[in-house]
């Protein structure tokens, strides 16, 4: 599998402090979709400016983990998707 075939989905809810280490551990050639269960525009702007391989979707309300993952999975255009928690560090 090549990195161009993978998109990582990360569901968050006010996880600004936890997610940064996770995002830094993801190689920049891998696409990332962050589904944020809030309407935090500052969070969206900050992480999209910091990580060029990342798209953040604001849900505006807490729809929950499963529903948010389903939204993210529908946006994936690559062959593979990986659901990752925001406190995970890739090694």
Secondary structure, 3 states (H helix, E strand, C coil): CCHHHEEEEEEECCCHHHHHHHHHCCCCCCEEEEEECCCCHHHHHHHHHHCCCEEEEECCCCCCHHHHHHHHHHHCCCCEEEEEECCCCCC
